[in-house]
Amino acid sequence: MTDMKEITVQKAAIEWLDQLGYTYQLGNNLPRDLKKVVLEDSLRSFLQTTYPDVPATAINEAMAAFTQHEGMDLDHRNRDFHRKMTQGVSISWKDAQGKEQARHMYPINYEQPLSNQFLCADEVTIIGKNTRRPDLVIYINGLPVLVFEFKNMFDPEAGVDNAHRQIGHYIQDIPQLFDYNAITIVSDGREALHGMYNSSMEWFAPWKSLLGDDVENKDELQLELLLNGLFPKVTLLNYLKNFIFHEDHNGKIIKKGAKYHQFFGINKAVNNALANVKPKGDGRLGVIWHTQGSGKSISMAILTGILRSQPELKNPTIVIQVDRADLDQQLYENFVLAKDLVGDVQHAETTDELRALLSTDGGGVIFTTIEKFRLKDIDEGKEIAHPVLSERYNVIVMADEAHRTQYGFKDGGFAQNIRVALPNASFIGFTGTPVDGKGADTELVFGETIHTYDIKQAVEDGATVPIYYEPKMVPLNIKAEYTKALEEVEEGADESTSAVWAAIEDAAGAEDRVKRVANDILTHFKARVASLEGKAMIVCMSRRNCVKMYDSITALDDCPEVAVIMTGNIAKDPKEWNPHIRTKDSMEAIKKRFRTPEDPLKIVIVRDMWLTGFDAPCAHTMYVDKIMKGHNLMQAIARVNRVFKDKPNGLVVDFIGISGFLAEATKKYTGSGGNGKPTLDIDLAVELCLDQFEVVKSLMGGFDMETFNELSAVERLNWSNNLVNELLKSNAVTDKFLMEEKKLTELVAMTNSDKRIWPIQEEVGMIQKIRSVIRKIKFPPGAQRAKNARIKDLISKSIASHKIVDLAEMYDLDKIDISIIDDSFQAMVKEKGGENIKIEILKRIINDELKVRMPKNIKRMSSLKEELDKVLGKYHKNSLDSIAAIKHLLDIATEFKNDDKRTKELGLTEDELAFYDLLASNKAILNEAGPIQDLVHQVVESVKKNLQLDWTKKEDARAAIRLAVKKELRGKVPFSALDKLLQEVIEQAEGQYKDWPMEG
C-alpha cells in the first residue's frame, strides 16, 4: 500500500464520473490558452447549437458576457458570473431589415440537462501569478464550474484540511479559475466535502444521501456517495441553478450553498406544492421540519426563489408569516441578503400596509407578522370580519415556526382571518421544533410532514453542535401552590396577567438570590472561557430582573462587558432603565458586536429578544433563570448550537428548574418522530471525561502530579523525555495516544466549568503538553523559519540534555537539511537514551531528503526508500534493536552526503548525477573510452532541448526526446542493447522533468 498516491483517488473519481456520463480528457490536451480557463470553442459551439437563429455578432456578444465579469475583486466577479449562469443575459441585434431583435440566452440548458456537454479534465495547467494544476476540473459547455482537490487516502499526514489549504493557494495564484467556480470539492478518498471556494473549512460538508430518504453516516468512501448523490447531471444542474446564492454584507460578498438535507427537503416541498396548490389540490403543501440551527431561513429563501420561478404558478405572491416582530425582522433581513434568489422583498410594517400589498395583482415576497391580520378599529367600533384581500390562487403563505397561532379558527382568531383575507391561498409550514401539541392538528392546517432533519442527524453531520444541560438551581422562595399552578400554565399564555408568573418573577428577582446567581454565573463563565473562547446569554424572567442581574453581575470583580437586550417604553419605564433602552440603529450595532468573537462584549442579558431567529455562532453558553416551555424552550436553547470554529458543544446552565419542562419537550419531540435529545446531561459528559482521563493516563504508563511535583527539575525533564520516547516507539502507539488525547481534550472543553473536573485539570495540562511535543515531532507545522545552523544547534542541545522544551521549540521548524548530520551529530545520536526520539528525528530528515531527491534519481532514491522502510519495519517489529536501527539510518544519511560529494567531484550538476549512474551501470557495453561525463552532458542536454509542457502525456513529444537521445547514443551502445538503455533514460527523464516547466 506504500505506492498508493493521491492520483489513485483522482482516478477513482474520474471512473465514477465516467459512469455518470461525463466525458474525460487529459487536462492539457484541452484546446485553450493556458492563461485562460474557459474552453471557448465548446462554449461557442453550445451557443450556436442552442440558439441557431442568433447571428454570429450576437453570439460574440453573448460570449463576451459569459467570459467577462464585473467587479474589482474575485468575489464580486464570481457573483456576476453566477447571476449570468443562472439567470441568463439579454442580447439584442438588428436583423437584415434593420429591425431590432432580442433573445435571452443561457450558457447552460437547464430545461434539457442532457443537451449540455459535461467534461472532466485532470491536471489542468493554468498560468496566473504562479502556474498551478488543480487535480480535477469539471467543465459544463466549456465553463469550469467545479474544482476538485485530492489528497492521498493512505498518507496519515495529508487530509481534506490540506486540500482546503491548497484551494486557498489556488485562489491567490490562479484567481481567474474561481471567477467561474460554483462548487469546490476537497477529498482524500475517504472523506469528501463540498463547499464554496472562499468558505472556511467549518462550512464544508459531506453529502450523505443519494435520493433524500436514505442517509448514510459511514465515513468510508464519502467521495463515491457525494459523486453519485450530487453529480447526476439533472441533480447537478438543479443545484447550480437554484441552491447557490451570494449575500452582500455592505460590500463583503459571502457565497452560500445548500447542504444535502436542504436540497432534498426543498425539492420535496416544490413537488408537493405543485401537486397540492389550489385549485389543483387542497392548498395544504406540507411541513418541513429541520432542527434549529440547520439553516432553516436559507431553506425558506431557496424555496421561495424556486416557487417564484415556476411558470405554472404564474408569478405567485409568497407571504412569509411569523409569530413575532423580532423573528419577522431577522428573517426579513436574511431574505434581503438572499436577494439574488428571491428578488425584491416588501415588508408590511402596519396592518394597512399589509392589506394594501395583498390587494395588488402582482407577485412578489411580502413579510408580515400574523397579528397584522387583526380586525381593525373603525368609526362604527371594531370590524366584524376581516375583509377579503385577494382571491388569487397563486398566493402561498409560508409560516415560520408553525405553532399555536396557526390553529384555532373560531372567534376571529388570526389563523381564521388569514383564510378569510386569502380564501384561495395555499399554506406550507416550517419548523425546527415539535409540531404536535394541545389543540394543534398540524396535518389539518398544513398537511403531512414532507421532510425531517432532526437533532441527531444534524449533530452527526456537524450542521449543529450538541447541547449539554447542567443543573445549578438556586431555589425560589415561593409557595408550593404556585409551583403546582405553574405546571398548568399554558405555553405562551399572557405572562403579564398571570399571578403565577408574577409570583415567580418576584421570587427569582429577590436581591439575595440575584446576587448569588450573578456570582455563580461569573465564576462558571470564567472557568468555561479559560479553555474555550466564546460568549454567553443570560435569560431572565422579566425586564426588571434583567436590570437587577446586570447591576449585580457588573458589580463583581473581573466582570467582562455585559449588555441588557430589551425593548423599552419611555412613558412607563423607570428612568434607571434608560441606559438599557436602544434605538434601532444602536440595537443593530450591539447585535453586530455580540456576533463578533473578538469584541469585548462577552455577555448579554435577555428576556425574549434574541431567543428566536438570532444567530451568534460564537455564543456557547446560556444561563437560564426564566421558566420556559415547549417550543419556546427549544428555540431558546438552540441559540448555543451553532457551529463555530473548534466549538465542541453548547451548554445550558439551569438556575431556575427547567429540567421537567426539558423532559416534556423531549418527549414531545421524540413523539413527533424526531431522533436525538434537545440536550445531553452534563453528568454523562463528566463521567465520560473522567473515564477518558483514565484511558489516556494508562497509555502514558500512569502518573500523578503529586509524585511529579516532588521531582527535581532534571528528573522532571528526564521523565518527560522518556515518556515522549516511549509514546513514539511505534506508529500504532503514537496514533492511539493522539486519538484518545483528542477525545479527552474535547470532553474537558465541555465540562471544565464543573467542579468535579477541576481536580484533574493540572494533570490534563501535563497530558496536553506531552501531546504538543509529540505532534510537533510527528507533524512539524509551518514553513521553515531558521537556517540549518540554528536547527542543528537546537537538535544537538535537545538530544544532549534530553530537554523536552527545546524539542518542542525545534519542531516548529519544518524542513531539516541533511547537512545537519555531521560527525558531532552522529556521535551524539549514538549515545544511549531517547532512542525513539532520535529515530523519529532521523526518519524526518531522511524522508525530507527523499522527497526532494526522488524525482532527480528515481532508481537510487527508490532503493534508499526501500532500505529505510525495511529498517523501520524491523525496528517496530523488535527484530532490530534501537542502536542498530540508528546505525542503519545514519548509513542511509551518509549515502546522501556521498552523492553530493560525488556530484561535485565528477563535475556534474544535480540533474546529471542520476543519468551518470544509469550510464555508468552500463559502462561495460559503452563504446566510450575514459570518463563518461561528456556523454552524460550530451544526453541530458538532448532531453532538455526537447521538453515541452506535459510532454509525458503526449506521445509525439516523448518520441522527439527518444529520437534525440538515440542520436547521442548511436554508435556508442550496441544496437541490441540500445532500446533497453533508451527506455531507462526516458523513465528517468519522466521522473525528473515531469513537471517541466517548474511550477511557481
KEVO-85180 format. One record per residue (C-alpha): residue in one letter; x, y, z. Coordinates in steps of 0.05 Angstrom, whole numbers, plus 5000, padded with zeros to 4 digits. Layout:
BEGIN
AXYZ
...
END
This chain:
BEGIN
M500050005000
T506150455004
D505650614930
M498450874935
K498451604914
E493252164912
I492752014838
T489151364859
V483451784890
Q483452234829
K482751654781
A477251344822
A473352004818
I474352014742
E471651294737
W465451474778
L464252094735
D465151664673
Q459551214698
L455151834706
G456252004632
Y461752534639
T466952554583
Y474252504606
Q480052864573
L487352964593
G487753654623
N493053934578
N490253644514
L484754154521
P484954694466
R485955334505
D490755894522
L493955684588
K492556374618
K485156294604
V480555794638
V474455764592
L474255264534
E471755794487
D470655334427
S466054904470
L462155494496
R461355794426
S459155124398
F453855054452
L451055754440
Q450955654365
T447354984371
T442355224424
Y440855884391
P441455734315
D437356344296
V442056834331
P447257154285
A454757104296
T455357814321
A450357684377
I453757024393
N460257414401
E456757904447
A454057314489
M461057014491
A463757664518
A458257704571
F459556994595
T467157074598
Q468057794622
H465557964691
E464358594731
G467758704797
M474458934823
D475458314866
L474457574856
D468257504900
H464458044861
R466557744794
N464257054818
R457557344837
D456857694770
F458257044732
H453556644776
R447857114760
K449257054686
M449956294691
T443256214727
Q439156804702
G441956874632
V443357514593
S439257904543
I442658014476
S439858484422
W441658594349
K438758874285
D436658394230
A437758494155
Q431658954152
G434459384208
K429159134256
E431259074330
Q431458344353
A432958064422
R434057394455
H435057184527
M440856694527
Y443656204578
P450555874578
I447255234605
N440854894583
Y437254754648
E430854504614
Q434553954577
P440453754621
L442953214574
S443853714517
N449754024554
Q457053794549
F459753524615
L467353454612
C472153274667
A479653404659
D485353264706
E491853634719
V489554264682
T495454734679
I493555464690
I498456044686
G496856614733
K501156954786
N504256264790
T503055644749
R498455154783
R494954494767
P488354344801
D487353594806
L480653574770
V476254084736
I469153974711
Y467054394651
I459854484630
N459654754559
G466854974568
L465655344634
P470055104692
V464555084745
L467254544791
V474154434821
F476753824859
E482953784902
F485153104926
K489952834978
N492852144987
M488051705025
F493851295051
D498151865077
P496651985151
E499552685146
A495152925089
G487653015093
V481953455070
D484654045110
N491054025068
A486754015005
H482754605031
R489154995045
Q491454844974
I485055144946
G486955774984
H493555794947
Y490055694881
I485456284896
Q491656724905
D495556444846
I490256294793
P484256724813
Q481456704742
L479255984753
F474856194812
D471256734773
Y467156144747
N467355664806
A460555434832
I462554864878
T469254644907
I470553924929
V476153714976
S477452974988
D482452455010
G478051894982
R475351705050
E472852395070
A469652835017
L466753525029
H463354044985
G463254784997
M464355474968
Y471455654945
N472156224995
S468955885056
S472855675117
M473554935130
E467954915181
W462855065126
F464954495081
A460253905090
P459253175069
W453652955021
K450252375056
S444452175012
L443051914942
L435652054938
G433852445001
D430351895040
D436751495052
V442251765097
E449051425101
N453251615162
K459251165147
D465651555137
E468851075088
L468651265015
Q464751915023
L467252114955
E463251574920
L456851784957
L458052524941
L459152394867
N453251924859
G448752374902
L450353064875
F453452954807
P448052614765
K447053134711
V439853314726
T441453374801
L447653794790
L444354294744
N438454364793
Y443554514848
L447455014806
K441255394785
N437255414849
F441455244910
I447355734909
F446956474924
H451257074945
E449857545003
D452358265002
H454358485072
N455959215060
G460559055002
K463258405030
I460657824989
I459157165024
K457456574980
K452956025006
G450455354981
A445454855006
K447254235046
Y444253565025
H438453595074
Q436454275048
F437054054975
F432653434984
G427753765032
I426554364987
N425753924925
K420453524961
A417054164981
V417054424909
N413953774883
N408853764939
A407054494927
L405954394852
A401653784866
N397354094921
V396854834908
K389655074899
P385554974857
K389254344835
G389654094907
D387154274976
G392354814989
R395954425045
L403154405019
G406254045079
V411154165136
I418754185132
W421654005200
H429054205202
T432054265271
Q434154945298
G440855185272
S440954755209
G439655325161
K432055395161
S432056115138
I436555935079
S431755365061
M425855845063
A429456335017
I431455794967
L424455504966
T421556204955
G426256314896
I424355654863
L416855754873
R417256454843
S420656164781
Q415455624768
P411455814705
E405255434727
L404655884788
K404356504743
N408556994784
P406056794853
T405757214916
I409556894973
V407357135042
I412556995095
Q408856995161
V411856955230
D409356985302
R413457565330
A416358225307
D423658045324
L423057405284
D419957795228
Q425758295226
Q431157755229
L428157325174
Y426657935131
E433958135136
N436157445115
F431557475054
V434258155035
L441257865037
A438857294991
K436157794940
D439557424883
L434856844897
V428357154918
G428357834884
D425758464918
V422458364986
Q416958805015
H415958885090
A409059045117
E410259505176
T402859605192
T396159265181
D394359795129
E400859665091
L399658925092
R392559005065
A395059465010
L400558994989
L395958384987
S390658754947
T395158834886
D395258334829
G402858294821
G407157744850
G412957834899
V415057684970
I411558005029
F413757965102
T408858035159
T407357825230
I400957425239
E398057945286
K397558435227
F391658005204
R387658315261
L380858645259
K381559405257
D378159925298
I373560335254
D368760915265
E363060435280
G367160045331
K371159425310
E370859055245
I366158455249
A370058045198
H376758115162
P375958375091
V377857935032
L384358205004
S385857734946
E382057164914
R388056954872
Y390156224873
N397556374865
V398456624936
I402756184981
V403256315056
M409856055085
A409356015161
D415756035201
E415555635266
A408455395253
H405455335322
R399555555364
T397956195326
Q396655775265
Y390955395299
G384155585325
F379355805271
K373956095316
D372156775342
G376257185294
G383056885310
F388957085268
A389156405233
Q381856475214
N382957195190
I388656975142
R383956485109
V378456995103
A383257505074
L386357005026
P380956485013
N384656134956
A391656154986
S395755524999
F399855415062
I406655105078
G409755075147
F417055085170
T419054875240
G425254705278
T421554445339
P416053935353
V409554075317
D404453685357
G401253955420
K394754105455
G389654375405
A394554345348
D392853905289
T398654045243
E396453595186
L389553925186
V392754605176
F398954475133
G398753755111
E403653205125
T410953285145
I414553215079
H421753235104
T425153165172
Y432253335192
D432753205266
I437653375322
K441252705318
Q442752765244
A444653505249
V449753355303
E452252735264
D453353175203
G456653735242
A451054215219
T449954375293
V453854225357
P450853825414
I447854195473
Y449453975544
Y444954125604
E447854305672
P443254395733
K445554935783
M438855115813
V438455675864
P431855555900
L426056035895
N422656275958
I415656125933
K409355795958
A408155075937
E401455235904
Y404955705855
T409755145835
K403854685822
A399955225785
L405955355741
E405454655712
E398454825687
V400255485655
E399655405580
E405755525537
G405556245513
A399956465560
D399657215573
E405057275624
S403357995643
T396557785671
S398757135705
A399057155781
V403456535779
W408356875732
A408657505775
A410057095838
I415756715805
E418557355776
D418757665845
A421957045876
A427156995821
G428757735828
A429757725904
E436058135917
D439957595954
R438257075902
V440257525843
K446957665876
R448256925887
V446256735816
A450457305787
N456557075827
D455456345805
I454756555732
L461156965731
T465156415766
H462455905717
F463556335656
K470756485674
A472155745681
R468655595615
V472556115574
A479155915606
S479655365554
L474055525505
E473556235480
G466456465469
K460556865493
A454356765537
M447056955543
I443357025609
V435756935605
C431557265660
M424157255677
S422757985663
R425858645641
R426158845715
N430058215731
C434658335672
V436659015700
K437558715770
M442158175741
Y446158695703
D447159115766
S449358515807
I454058185757
T457458835735
A458858995808
L463358375814
D470858395803
D473658195735
C466858215702
P467358275626
E463058755587
V455558595594
A449458885560
V441958835572
I437858705509
M430658915516
T425159365489
G423159995525
N417360445539
I419761145557
A412961345583
K412560775633
D419560515647
P423660765707
K428961265687
E434260795716
W432860335657
N434560875606
P441760645593
H438959965570
I433960245520
R436760305449
T434760595383
K434060135323
D440960325298
S444360235365
M440959555373
E443759345306
A450659585328
I450559185393
K447958575355
K453958615309
R458658695369
F455958075403
R456757675340
T464057885332
P468357385371
E473957865388
D469458435411
P469958545487
L462358485496
K462157775524
I455357705558
V448357945542
I442257915588
V435557795553
R428257655568
D425157495500
M429257865448
W434657465412
L431656795437
T428856645368
G431456795299
F438157055324
D444856725307
A451356875343
P455656265329
C460956465380
A455756415436
H456955755471
T453455825539
M446456005561
Y444756145634
V437356035644
D433656395701
K426956415667
I421355895663
M420455675590
K416455115560
G415354735495
H417855025430
N419555695465
L424655305507
M427154915447
Q428055545407
A431755895463
I436855355478
A438355275404
R441855955407
V448155585430
N448055005380
R451155395321
V457655145291
F463655585303
K470955425291
D473154905343
K466954985388
P465354265411
N458654395443
G453554885471
L451854895545
V445355065580
V446155215654
D439555195692
F438755645754
I431155615759
G429054895747
I427154765674
S429154035674
G422053795678
F419954235620
L426053995581
A423953275593
E416853455570
A419653795507
T424053185493
K418052725499
K414053155451
Y420053185404
T421052435401
G413552325399
S413352745336
G418452285303
G424952655317
N431252275337
G436352535387
K435352945450
P435053705453
T440253695509
L445053185538
D446253115612
I452753445636
D453352875687
L454352405629
A459652855599
V463252905666
E463152145673
L465752055602
C471152575615
L473652235679
D473551555645
Q477351825585
F482452145631
E484051455660
V484551165590
V489751685569
K493651625635
S494150875625
L497050985555
M502351415589
G504150875639
G500351225695
F502751825734
D500452305787
M502153035796
E503852965870
T509652495853
F511652925792
N511853555834
E516753235883
L521753115827
S527653575815
A527953985751
V532853495719
E528552895740
R522353225710
L525753345644
N528352635641
W521452355659
S518152775604
N523452585553
N522951845569
L515351875564
V515552205496
N520751695475
E516151125497
L510051415461
L514051465397
K516150725397
S511250565340
N506250905296
A500650485327
V502450715398
T503151445376
D496651455337
K492851135393
F495351645443
L493852245398
M486851985383
E485051855456
E488052515479
K483852885428
K477552575457
L479752785526
T481153505505
E474153565474
L470853285537
V474853755581
A472654345539
M465454135550
T465954025625
N471454465652
S466554915689
D464354315731
K467854265798
R468553505790
I473453635733
W477754135770
P482053615809
I484653315743
Q485953965706
E493354015725
E494553305701
V490553445637
G495054055625
M501153585631
I497953095582
Q496753655532
K504053885537
I506353175520
R501353165463
S504053815437
V511253555435
I509252905401
R505153265347
K510953735333
I515753145326
K510952745282
F507853305242
P512253925242
P507954535226
G509255155186
A514555385137
Q521955385150
R523655955197
A531155885211
K537555675178
N540554985186
A545755215235
R540255405285
I536454755274
K542754355285
D544254735348
L537254605375
I537653865358
S544453805390
K542354155454
S535953765458
I538953075448
A544853225493
S540553455551
H534253065535
K530853735544
I523553695524
V522454445520
D527854525467
L524953945428
A518254295425
E521654935402
M525754565350
Y519754235317
D516554895300
L521554845242
D519154465182
K524854225139
I531253935168
D537053915119
I541653315111
S547753765123
I546053745198
I548553025202
D555953155212
D560952765255
S559053105320
F551652985307
Q552952245291
A556852165356
M551252485395
V545652045369
K549651415381
E549751555455
K544751175497
G538051485516
G532051765478
E532751255422
N525551315396
I526152075392
K532752025355
I529951515306
E523951975293
I528752565280
L532952155232
K526751895197
R524252605187
I531052835159
I531552245111
N524352295087
D525253045073
E531352885031
L527752324994
K522052784975
V526953284945
R531652784912
M526752254887
P524952584821
K532352714806
N534651994815
I528751524816
K532350864817
R537351044871
M532351404915
S527350844909
S532650364932
L534250804992
K526850885008
E526150125008
E532050085055
L529050605101
D522350235103
K525949575116
V529949865175
L523850185207
G519549565196
K524649125231
Y525449625287
H517949675300
K517448915299
N523048885351
S527448475304
L532449035303
D534649405366
S534850165370
I542350235367
A542749815303
A536850195273
I540250865287
K546750605254
H542850395192
L539351065187
L545951435194
D548650995138
I542851205093
A544151935110
T551451835093
E549451575024
F546052255010
K552252625032
N556652174989
D552152314929
D553153064939
K560652964945
R560752524882
T556753024842
K561853564857
E567853124844
L565152894776
G563753594753
L556353444744
T550053834761
E544853554808
D540553394747
E546052984715
L548152504771
A542252024760
F543851974686
Y551151874703
D549451294749
L544950994695
L550351024642
A555850824690
S551950194708
N552150024633
K559450224623
A561349524602
I557249594538
L559050314523
N563850444466
E566851044503
A573951084527
G575551454591
P570651854634
I563351864610
Q561652564636
D561652854566
L556552344543
V552252484605
H552453234588
Q550353094517
V544652624537
V541753104589
E542353684541
S538653304486
V533053154535
K532453864560
K532354164489
N526153764471
L522053854534
Q515154174527
L509154264572
D506053594592
W510853214547
T509852574588
K502552544565
K504052694492
E506752114451
D509652574397
A513552964450
R516252324481
A518152074412
A522152714398
I526152624462
R527251884448
L529852054379
A534552604406
V537452144459
K538051574408
K542352024364
E547152154422
L547651414439
R548051134368
G554950844355
K556550844430
V551750294450
P550849624415
F544449604374
S541849014414
A542249404480
L540150084453
D532650034464
K533349784536
L538150344555
L533950844518
Q527850634557
E531550724623
V533751424603
I526651624584
E523951344651
Q529051764689
A527252374647
E519852264662
G521152264737
Q525952844735
Y522553314686
K515253114690
D513053794716
W517154204666
P516954804666
M517854834741
E511555084775
G512055714818
END
